[in-house]
Amino acid sequence: MKKAIVVSKLNNTQALTALLKEEGFGYVVSAESSEIAKDFIENDDFDLILINTPLENETGLEFAISCSKTTIASILVIVPSKS
């Protein structure tokens, strides 16, 4: 079973979680901050870490770099365009 974690502000997690489930991820959890996500990542092996930036109190890029050094998961960072 493929596992994913969505790290995003609360208002975006439901749509991203639903999309991943439609794409075949059997286990998808969401976290509103990198601190919460780190707890999940320490306790489980994920195939995908999806980070929708910016996060509540940070950009999320440092978290993405940290994950790339400590996990074997694929990491996808969504960056909004400037308006």
C-alpha positions in Angstrom: 0.0 0.0 0.0 1.4 3.4 -1.0 1.6 5.9 1.9 1.6 9.7 1.6 1.6 12.7 4.0 0.2 16.1 3.0 1.7 19.0 4.8 -0.4 22.1 4.2 -2.5 24.8 5.9 -5.8 23.4 7.1 -7.9 24.8 4.2 -5.9 22.9 1.6 -5.5 19.4 3.1 -8.8 17.9 2.2 -8.6 18.5 -1.6 -5.0 17.2 -1.7 -5.7 14.2 0.4 -8.7 13.3 -1.8 -6.6 13.7 -4.9 -3.9 11.3 -3.6 -6.4 8.7 -2.6 -7.9 8.9 -6.2 -4.4 8.3 -7.5 -4.0 5.1 -5.6 -2.5 6.0 -2.2 -4.2 3.8 0.3 -3.0 5.6 3.4 -2.9 9.4 3.4 -2.5 11.6 6.5 -2.3 15.3 6.8 -0.4 17.7 9.0 -0.8 21.5 9.4 2.8 22.1 10.3 6.3 20.6 9.8 6.4 19.8 13.6 3.3 17.6 13.3 4.6 16.1 10.1 7.9 15.2 11.7 6.1 13.1 14.3 4.3 11.2 11.6 7.5 10.7 9.6 9.4 9.4 12.6 6.8 6.8 13.2 6.1 5.6 9.6 7.7 5.2 6.2 6.0 7.3 3.5 6.3 6.9 -0.2 5.4 10.6 -0.8 5.7 13.8 1.2 3.6 16.6 -0.4 4.4 20.0 1.0 2.1 22.8 0.0 4.0 26.0 0.8 3.9 28.3 2.6 3.1 26.6 5.9 1.8 28.4 8.9 5.0 29.7 10.5 7.6 28.9 7.8 8.1 28.5 4.0 8.4 24.7 4.2 11.5 24.6 2.1 13.8 23.9 5.0 11.5 21.1 6.0 11.6 19.7 2.5 15.4 19.7 2.6 15.5 18.0 6.0 13.1 15.3 4.7 15.3 14.7 1.7 18.2 14.0 4.0 16.4 11.7 6.5 13.8 9.7 4.4 13.6 7.7 1.2 10.3 9.3 0.3 9.7 11.3 -2.9 9.1 14.9 -2.0 6.8 17.2 -3.9 6.8 20.9 -3.0 3.9 23.0 -4.3 4.8 26.7 -4.6 2.1 29.3 -5.4 2.7 31.8 -8.2 3.0 35.4 -7.4 -0.1 37.4 -8.1 
